[in-house]
Amino acid sequence: MRGFRTREVRHLLGCSPGKLKSLCTGGRIRTKRIGGTIYYNKDDVKRLLTSGF
């Protein structure tokens, strides 16, 4: 199952590229690279939306 792309996640969370990178390196959002595109785990993004970050 594919997740959200970077642009979609940044729009949903309203965060900067640096904050998104921090969330990923901190293990709060899992990522998967398919080809040259990074996909962010949908469940992780939804969890952050409901709990805040």
LINLIN-V943869 format. One record per pair of residues at least 12 apart in sequence whose ideal C-beta (glycine too) atoms are under 7 Angstrom apart, sorted by the first residue. I is the first residue (numbers start at 1). GAP is how many residues later the second one is. D is the distance in Angstrom with one decimal. If there is no record, write none. Layout:
# LINLIN-V943869
i=[I	I]
gap=[GAP	GAP]
d=[D	D]
This chain:
# LINLIN-V943869
i=[2	3	3	3	3	4	4	4	4	5	5	6	9	9	12	12	13	13	23	28	28	28	29	29	29	29	30]
gap=[37	36	37	38	39	35	36	38	41	32	34	32	31	36	33	37	35	40	30	16	20	25	12	15	16	19	14]
d=[5.3	4.1	4.9	5.1	4.7	6.8	4.9	6.1	5.7	6.5	6.5	5.9	4.8	5.7	6.3	6.5	6.4	7.0	6.6	6.7	6.6	7.0	6.2	4.5	6.4	6.9	5.6]
